[in-house]
Amino acid sequence: MPIPVPHHTHVLHRSLTVELPRAVRAEGVYIYDRDGKAYLDASGGAAVSCLGHGHPAVIEAIKRQLDRMPYAHTAFFTNDPAEELADLLSEKAPGGEWRVYFLSGGSEANEAAIKLARQIQIERGQETRDHIISRRQSYHGSTIGCMSISGRTPMLGGPHPSPNPFAPLFMPTARKIVPCYEYRWRRPHESEEDYTRRVAGALEDAILDIGPERVFAFIAETVVGATLGAVPPTKGYFRAIREICDRYGVLLIIDEVMCGMGRCGTLFAYEQDDFVPDIITLAKGLGGGYQPIGAMMVREEIVAEIEKKSGAFAHGHTYVGHATACAAGAAVLKVFDESGLVARSAAMGERLYAMLKERFGEHPHIGDIRGRAMFRGLEIVADRESKEPFPASWKLAARIKMKAMEHGLICYPMSGTKDRFSGDHVLLAPPFIMEERHMTELVDKLSRAIDDAIAEARAQAGDE
């Protein structure tokens, strides 16, 4: 059993057995600890820092709003930054006009989306619709509601590991279907069209099994982030999903908390897949890390249904529509436009992909390199031919993260890739301002981290 490290702190850190370096400043694509060591931020934290660190225009916008009015509760007031940011998002989102509800992060945005979707069905006279469908190997947040619809399996460590420690608290009306994960689950000799039809059809099967009158929504990430490592949908997948949702009166919620806001080369990732959702959730890149902010967007015509009935959304948080956070979000979107950063994300993302393919394309333990623009994933395998992962007991993702930090690289490794229990990948989500020299540094340091982690795990396994 690991012995807790004396942290000499009153902070309850995520890990009680690991001493973290203390970050003291950040600039551009680097974060510096108190010893002066530089870390290349190749994952933007958790796909957050799209502009990099220290952008003067965003910082100035925040300072200006603080001078005017930091906060006013939305039960009493609206505010200029929230109105401005909502206008910007509605103008830029394909599919007509949108209403926007601002929160403090992605988990809150997805909780709000669940509740709004359920309320919409009630307003339509569909009170029996109490089930929501999501996908396995997905991630929608860490509240109990969001964990209920997420497809990742959390575990408690220690001498007696406990799978799904929070499962007894989960929503009993949440159902999960297969993800659109072509690398592993497309059958030999199966065409992409046939595979797409099969995995999209899993939604219809689930709706019919539950009962069409019982399902209020389906939620999915446009490009799956943390749990699968930048897995995009196959061509036509979301068009098929949209048709199924329409056929059975099910609302379609698209989670772009991680993959949206330019990360995939267009402001909204779903722009590339020829469909329009009913509800969109955003966070992370929306504020670029400068302020905590999330958003839920809903189509205007759906909101009109509520206006004609109850006239209110039965939900709220203290920091909904926080003026300073919204000022930061509006500033981020303006920087996108003025500096052409979404187009840069698309272009530099293709360059990053080419460099990853050049370095890892023939690597014996890299099975797949995937993603869109500045959202890339590498799946780690023990054998490329069979796609067999390394033993889960090796905890390879955690080792890669540790080795990368030793080399001065921040990346986002995760385990459970194959089936929620085994398999490993590394997610990359660097700032859009990254230059070629930074990407060379990224690839070099990542290569060393992966090789070091595998060598160390193999050596320790041999000693046991």
C-alpha positions as CSV (number, residue, x, y, z in Angstrom):
1,M,0.0,0.0,0.0
2,P,1.5,3.4,-1.0
3,I,2.5,5.6,1.9
4,P,1.1,9.1,1.7
5,V,3.7,11.7,0.9
6,P,3.9,14.6,3.5
7,H,2.7,17.5,1.3
8,H,2.9,20.2,4.0
9,T,-0.3,21.6,2.6
10,H,-3.9,21.9,3.5
11,V,-4.9,21.4,-0.1
12,L,-6.7,18.1,-0.7
13,H,-4.9,17.1,-3.9
14,R,-6.1,14.5,-6.4
15,S,-3.3,12.2,-5.4
16,L,-2.3,11.8,-1.8
17,T,0.8,9.7,-2.6
18,V,2.5,11.9,-5.2
19,E,4.3,15.2,-4.6
20,L,3.4,17.6,-7.5
21,P,5.7,20.3,-8.8
22,R,4.4,23.8,-7.9
23,A,3.6,25.9,-11.0
24,V,4.4,29.5,-10.5
25,R,4.2,31.2,-13.9
26,A,3.2,30.5,-17.5
27,E,4.0,32.1,-20.8
28,G,3.0,31.1,-24.3
29,V,3.2,27.3,-24.6
30,Y,5.2,26.7,-21.4
31,I,4.4,26.4,-17.7
32,Y,7.3,26.9,-15.2
33,D,7.6,25.4,-11.7
34,R,9.2,27.1,-8.7
35,D,12.6,25.5,-9.5
36,G,12.6,27.2,-12.9
37,K,11.9,24.0,-14.9
38,A,9.9,24.5,-18.1
39,Y,7.1,22.2,-19.2
40,L,5.8,22.3,-22.8
41,D,2.0,22.3,-22.4
42,A,1.2,19.8,-25.2
43,S,-2.3,19.1,-23.8
44,G,-3.4,22.6,-22.9
45,G,-3.9,21.3,-19.4
46,A,-7.1,19.3,-20.3
47,A,-7.6,20.7,-23.8
48,V,-8.2,24.1,-22.2
49,S,-5.4,26.5,-23.1
50,C,-6.1,27.1,-26.7
51,L,-4.5,30.5,-26.8
52,G,-1.5,29.6,-24.7
53,H,-0.7,31.4,-21.5
54,G,-0.6,35.1,-20.9
55,H,-2.5,36.5,-23.8
56,P,-2.7,40.3,-23.2
57,A,-6.0,40.9,-24.9
58,V,-7.9,38.4,-22.8
59,I,-6.1,39.5,-19.6
60,E,-7.0,43.1,-20.3
61,A,-10.7,42.2,-21.0
62,I,-10.8,40.5,-17.6
63,K,-9.2,43.4,-15.8
64,R,-11.6,45.9,-17.5
65,Q,-14.6,43.9,-16.4
66,L,-13.4,43.6,-12.9
67,D,-13.1,47.3,-12.7
68,R,-16.6,47.7,-13.9
69,M,-18.5,44.9,-12.2
70,P,-17.1,41.5,-11.3
71,Y,-20.4,39.7,-10.7
72,A,-24.2,40.2,-10.5
73,H,-26.6,37.4,-9.7
74,T,-28.7,36.4,-12.8
75,A,-31.8,36.0,-10.7
76,F,-31.8,39.8,-10.6
77,F,-29.8,41.1,-13.6
78,T,-28.4,40.2,-17.0
79,N,-25.0,41.7,-18.0
80,D,-23.3,43.0,-21.0
81,P,-20.5,40.3,-21.3
82,A,-23.1,37.5,-21.1
83,E,-25.3,39.1,-23.8
84,E,-22.3,39.8,-26.0
85,L,-20.9,36.2,-25.7
86,A,-24.3,34.7,-26.3
87,D,-24.7,36.8,-29.5
88,L,-21.3,35.7,-30.7
89,L,-21.9,32.0,-30.1
90,S,-25.4,32.1,-31.7
91,E,-24.0,33.9,-34.8
92,K,-21.2,31.4,-35.2
93,A,-23.0,28.1,-34.6
94,P,-24.5,26.5,-37.7
95,G,-28.2,25.6,-37.6
96,G,-30.1,28.8,-37.0
97,E,-30.4,30.9,-33.8
98,W,-29.5,29.6,-30.4
99,R,-30.1,30.5,-26.7
100,V,-27.0,30.2,-24.5
101,Y,-26.9,29.4,-20.7
102,F,-23.5,30.1,-19.1
103,L,-22.0,28.0,-16.3
104,S,-18.7,27.4,-14.7
105,G,-17.5,24.3,-16.5
106,G,-18.3,21.2,-18.6
107,S,-19.8,19.1,-15.9
108,E,-22.3,21.8,-15.1
109,A,-23.1,22.3,-18.8
110,N,-23.9,18.6,-19.2
111,E,-26.0,18.5,-16.0
112,A,-27.9,21.5,-17.3
113,A,-28.4,19.8,-20.7
114,I,-29.8,16.6,-19.1
115,K,-32.2,18.6,-17.1
116,L,-33.3,20.9,-19.9
117,A,-33.8,18.0,-22.3
118,R,-36.0,16.3,-19.7
119,Q,-38.0,19.5,-19.1
120,I,-38.5,20.0,-22.8
121,Q,-40.1,16.6,-23.1
122,I,-42.4,17.4,-20.2
123,E,-43.4,20.7,-21.8
124,R,-44.3,18.6,-24.9
125,G,-46.5,16.4,-22.8
126,Q,-44.1,13.5,-22.8
127,E,-43.7,12.9,-19.1
128,T,-43.0,9.2,-19.6
129,R,-39.7,10.0,-21.2
130,D,-37.3,9.4,-18.3
131,H,-34.4,7.5,-20.0
132,I,-31.2,9.0,-21.5
133,I,-28.8,7.1,-23.8
134,S,-25.1,7.7,-24.0
135,R,-22.1,5.7,-25.2
136,R,-19.5,3.5,-23.5
137,Q,-16.0,4.9,-23.3
138,S,-17.4,8.4,-23.2
139,Y,-16.8,11.2,-20.6
140,H,-19.3,13.9,-19.8
141,G,-18.2,15.1,-16.4
142,S,-17.6,14.1,-12.7
143,T,-20.8,15.0,-11.0
144,I,-23.1,12.0,-10.1
145,G,-25.4,12.8,-13.0
146,C,-22.6,13.2,-15.5
147,M,-20.9,10.1,-14.2
148,S,-24.1,8.2,-14.8
149,I,-24.0,8.9,-18.5
150,S,-20.2,8.7,-18.9
151,G,-18.8,5.4,-20.1
152,R,-15.5,5.5,-18.2
153,T,-15.2,3.2,-15.2
154,P,-13.6,5.0,-12.2
155,M,-11.8,2.8,-9.6
156,L,-10.6,3.3,-6.1
157,G,-7.1,2.0,-5.6
158,G,-5.5,0.5,-2.4
159,P,-5.2,-3.2,-1.4
160,H,-8.8,-3.9,-2.5
161,P,-9.5,-2.0,-5.7
162,S,-13.2,-1.1,-6.0
163,P,-14.6,-0.8,-9.5
164,N,-17.3,1.8,-10.0
165,P,-17.4,2.9,-6.3
166,F,-20.1,5.4,-7.1
167,A,-22.3,3.1,-9.3
168,P,-25.0,2.7,-6.5
169,L,-25.6,6.5,-6.8
170,F,-26.0,6.6,-10.6
171,M,-29.2,7.4,-12.4
172,P,-31.0,4.1,-13.0
173,T,-32.5,5.4,-16.2
174,A,-29.2,5.9,-18.1
175,R,-28.4,3.4,-20.9
176,K,-25.1,3.1,-22.8
177,I,-24.5,1.8,-26.3
178,V,-21.3,1.1,-28.3
179,P,-19.1,4.0,-29.3
180,C,-18.1,4.8,-32.8
181,Y,-14.6,3.4,-32.4
182,E,-13.5,2.2,-35.9
183,Y,-9.9,1.3,-35.0
184,R,-10.9,-1.5,-32.7
185,W,-14.5,-2.5,-33.6
186,R,-14.8,-2.3,-37.3
187,R,-15.0,-5.9,-38.5
188,P,-12.6,-7.4,-41.1
189,H,-13.9,-6.8,-44.6
190,E,-16.7,-4.6,-43.2
191,S,-17.0,-1.4,-45.3
192,E,-17.0,2.0,-43.5
193,E,-20.6,2.5,-44.6
194,D,-21.7,-0.9,-43.2
195,Y,-19.8,-0.2,-39.9
196,T,-21.4,3.2,-39.6
197,R,-24.9,1.8,-40.2
198,R,-24.3,-0.9,-37.5
199,V,-23.0,1.3,-34.7
200,A,-25.5,4.0,-35.4
201,G,-28.2,1.3,-35.4
202,A,-27.3,0.5,-31.8
203,L,-29.1,3.7,-30.8
204,E,-32.3,2.6,-32.5
205,D,-32.0,-0.8,-31.0
206,A,-31.7,0.7,-27.5
207,I,-34.6,3.1,-28.0
208,L,-36.9,0.2,-29.1
209,D,-35.7,-2.0,-26.2
210,I,-36.4,0.8,-23.7
211,G,-39.6,1.9,-25.4
212,P,-39.7,5.0,-27.7
213,E,-42.0,6.7,-25.3
214,R,-39.4,6.4,-22.5
215,V,-36.3,8.0,-24.1
216,F,-35.8,11.8,-23.8
217,A,-32.3,12.3,-25.1
218,F,-29.1,10.9,-26.6
219,I,-25.8,12.5,-25.7
220,A,-22.4,12.0,-27.4
221,E,-19.1,13.7,-27.9
222,T,-18.6,14.8,-31.5
223,V,-14.9,13.7,-31.3
224,V,-14.3,11.5,-28.2
225,G,-11.6,13.1,-26.0
226,A,-10.3,11.9,-22.7
227,T,-11.5,8.3,-22.6
228,L,-10.7,7.2,-26.2
229,G,-8.0,9.7,-27.3
230,A,-9.4,11.9,-30.1
231,V,-11.6,9.4,-31.9
232,P,-13.6,11.1,-34.6
233,P,-16.9,9.7,-36.0
234,T,-17.0,7.8,-39.2
235,K,-18.5,9.5,-42.2
236,G,-22.3,9.8,-41.9
237,Y,-22.5,8.5,-38.3
238,F,-24.0,11.6,-36.9
239,R,-26.4,12.1,-39.8
240,A,-27.7,8.6,-39.1
241,I,-27.9,9.4,-35.4
242,R,-29.9,12.6,-36.2
243,E,-32.3,10.7,-38.3
244,I,-32.9,8.1,-35.6
245,C,-33.4,10.8,-32.9
246,D,-36.0,12.6,-35.2
247,R,-37.8,9.3,-35.9
248,Y,-38.5,8.7,-32.2
249,G,-38.7,12.2,-30.9
250,V,-35.4,12.0,-29.0
251,L,-33.4,15.2,-28.3
252,L,-29.8,15.1,-29.6
253,I,-27.2,16.6,-27.2
254,I,-23.7,17.1,-28.5
255,D,-20.9,17.4,-26.0
256,E,-18.1,19.7,-27.3
257,V,-16.7,20.5,-24.0
258,M,-13.3,19.2,-25.0
259,C,-13.4,19.0,-28.8
260,G,-15.1,22.3,-29.6
261,M,-14.1,25.9,-29.8
262,G,-11.6,25.5,-32.7
263,R,-9.9,22.4,-31.3
264,C,-10.8,20.3,-34.3
265,G,-10.2,22.9,-36.9
266,T,-13.6,24.5,-37.1
267,L,-15.2,26.6,-34.3
268,F,-17.7,23.8,-33.6
269,A,-16.6,20.3,-34.3
270,Y,-20.0,19.2,-35.5
271,E,-19.7,21.6,-38.5
272,Q,-17.6,18.9,-40.2
273,D,-20.3,16.2,-39.9
274,D,-23.3,17.7,-41.7
275,F,-25.9,17.7,-39.0
276,V,-27.4,20.0,-36.4
277,P,-27.9,19.0,-32.7
278,D,-30.7,20.2,-30.5
279,I,-28.4,21.1,-27.6
280,I,-24.6,21.8,-27.5
281,T,-22.4,21.9,-24.5
282,L,-19.1,23.8,-24.3
283,A,-16.3,24.7,-21.9
284,K,-12.5,24.4,-21.7
285,G,-11.4,26.3,-24.8
286,L,-14.4,28.7,-24.5
287,G,-12.5,30.5,-21.7
288,G,-9.0,29.3,-22.7
289,G,-8.2,28.8,-19.0
290,Y,-8.4,32.5,-18.2
291,Q,-11.7,32.1,-16.4
292,P,-13.8,29.1,-15.5
293,I,-16.7,29.0,-18.0
294,G,-19.0,26.5,-19.7
295,A,-22.0,26.9,-21.8
296,M,-25.1,25.1,-22.9
297,M,-26.6,26.1,-26.2
298,V,-30.1,25.2,-27.3
299,R,-31.9,25.8,-30.6
300,E,-34.2,28.9,-30.5
301,E,-37.3,27.0,-31.6
302,I,-37.0,24.6,-28.7
303,V,-36.7,27.4,-26.2
304,A,-39.9,28.9,-27.8
305,E,-41.8,25.8,-26.6
306,I,-40.8,26.5,-23.0
307,E,-41.7,30.1,-23.4
308,K,-45.2,29.1,-24.5
309,K,-45.7,26.7,-21.6
310,S,-44.0,27.1,-18.2
311,G,-41.9,30.1,-19.2
312,A,-38.8,29.2,-17.2
313,F,-35.9,26.8,-17.1
314,A,-36.1,24.9,-13.7
315,H,-32.3,25.1,-13.0
316,G,-29.7,27.4,-11.6
317,H,-26.3,27.9,-10.0
318,T,-24.8,30.8,-8.2
319,Y,-22.3,31.7,-10.9
320,V,-24.5,31.3,-13.9
321,G,-23.7,34.0,-16.4
322,H,-20.7,35.3,-14.4
323,A,-19.8,38.6,-15.9
324,T,-16.1,38.3,-15.7
325,A,-16.0,34.8,-17.0
326,C,-18.2,35.8,-19.9
327,A,-15.9,38.8,-20.6
328,A,-13.0,36.3,-20.9
329,G,-15.0,34.1,-23.2
330,A,-16.0,36.9,-25.5
331,A,-12.3,38.1,-25.6
332,V,-11.2,34.6,-26.6
333,L,-13.6,34.4,-29.5
334,K,-12.5,37.9,-30.7
335,V,-8.8,36.7,-30.6
336,F,-9.8,33.7,-32.6
337,D,-11.3,36.0,-35.3
338,E,-8.6,38.7,-35.2
339,S,-5.7,36.2,-35.3
340,G,-7.2,33.5,-37.5
341,L,-6.5,30.9,-34.8
342,V,-9.2,28.5,-35.8
343,A,-7.7,28.2,-39.3
344,R,-4.3,28.0,-37.7
345,S,-5.5,25.1,-35.6
346,A,-6.6,23.3,-38.7
347,A,-3.3,24.0,-40.6
348,M,-0.9,23.3,-37.7
349,G,-2.9,20.3,-36.6
350,E,-2.3,18.7,-40.0
351,R,1.4,19.5,-39.6
352,L,1.4,17.9,-36.1
353,Y,-0.3,14.8,-37.5
354,A,2.3,14.5,-40.2
355,M,5.1,14.7,-37.6
356,L,3.4,12.1,-35.4
357,K,3.0,9.8,-38.4
358,E,6.7,10.3,-39.3
359,R,7.9,9.5,-35.8
360,F,5.4,6.9,-34.6
361,G,3.9,5.5,-37.8
362,E,6.2,2.4,-37.6
363,H,6.6,2.3,-33.9
364,P,6.1,-1.2,-32.6
365,H,3.8,-0.1,-29.8
366,I,1.8,2.7,-31.5
367,G,-1.3,1.1,-33.0
368,D,-3.2,4.2,-34.2
369,I,-2.7,7.9,-34.7
370,R,-5.9,9.8,-35.0
371,G,-8.0,12.9,-34.4
372,R,-8.6,16.3,-36.0
373,A,-6.5,19.4,-36.2
374,M,-5.0,20.2,-32.8
375,F,-6.8,17.3,-31.1
376,R,-4.7,14.1,-31.6
377,G,-4.5,10.7,-30.0
378,L,-2.0,7.8,-30.0
379,E,-3.1,4.4,-29.0
380,I,-0.5,2.3,-27.2
381,V,-0.5,-1.5,-27.9
382,A,1.7,-4.4,-27.0
383,D,1.3,-5.8,-30.5
384,R,0.4,-3.8,-33.6
385,E,-1.0,-6.8,-35.5
386,S,-3.4,-8.1,-32.9
387,K,-3.9,-4.7,-31.3
388,E,-3.5,-6.4,-27.9
389,P,-2.9,-3.8,-25.2
390,F,-0.3,-4.0,-22.5
391,P,-1.4,-5.5,-19.1
392,A,-3.6,-3.1,-17.1
393,S,-1.4,-3.9,-14.1
394,W,1.4,-2.1,-15.8
395,K,-0.5,1.3,-15.4
396,L,1.2,2.4,-18.5
397,A,-0.7,5.7,-19.0
398,A,0.3,6.8,-15.5
399,R,3.9,5.9,-16.2
400,I,3.9,7.8,-19.5
401,K,2.5,10.9,-17.8
402,M,5.3,10.7,-15.1
403,K,8.1,10.2,-17.7
404,A,6.8,13.0,-19.8
405,M,6.8,15.4,-16.8
406,E,10.4,14.3,-16.1
407,H,11.3,15.3,-19.7
408,G,9.4,18.6,-19.4
409,L,6.3,17.7,-21.3
410,I,2.6,17.9,-20.3
411,C,0.5,15.4,-22.2
412,Y,-2.8,13.6,-21.3
413,P,-2.4,9.8,-21.1
414,M,-5.4,7.7,-20.1
415,S,-6.1,4.0,-19.5
416,G,-9.2,1.9,-20.2
417,T,-9.1,2.7,-23.9
418,K,-10.0,-0.7,-25.3
419,D,-12.9,-1.7,-23.1
420,R,-12.9,0.7,-20.1
421,F,-10.6,-1.6,-18.2
422,S,-7.5,-2.3,-20.4
423,G,-5.6,-0.3,-23.1
424,D,-3.8,3.0,-23.0
425,H,-3.6,6.1,-25.1
426,V,-2.0,9.6,-25.1
427,L,-4.2,12.6,-25.9
428,L,-2.5,15.8,-27.3
429,A,-4.3,19.1,-27.4
430,P,-1.7,21.8,-27.6
431,P,-2.3,25.6,-27.9
432,F,-3.2,26.8,-31.3
433,I,-0.2,29.2,-31.2
434,M,2.3,26.3,-31.2
435,E,5.1,26.7,-33.8
436,E,7.0,24.0,-35.7
437,R,9.9,24.1,-33.2
438,H,7.5,23.4,-30.4
439,M,6.0,20.5,-32.2
440,T,9.5,19.0,-32.8
441,E,10.1,19.3,-29.1
442,L,6.7,17.7,-28.4
443,V,7.4,14.7,-30.6
444,D,10.9,14.2,-29.3
445,K,9.9,14.3,-25.6
446,L,6.8,12.2,-26.2
447,S,8.9,9.6,-27.9
448,R,11.3,9.4,-25.0
449,A,8.5,9.3,-22.5
450,I,6.7,6.4,-24.2
451,D,9.8,4.4,-24.7
452,D,11.0,5.0,-21.1
453,A,7.6,4.1,-19.6
454,I,7.4,0.8,-21.6
455,A,11.0,-0.1,-20.7
456,E,10.5,0.6,-17.0
457,A,7.2,-1.3,-16.9
458,R,8.7,-4.3,-18.7
459,A,11.7,-4.4,-16.4
460,Q,9.6,-4.2,-13.3
461,A,7.2,-6.9,-14.6
462,G,10.3,-9.1,-15.2
463,D,11.5,-8.6,-11.6
464,E,8.1,-9.7,-10.1
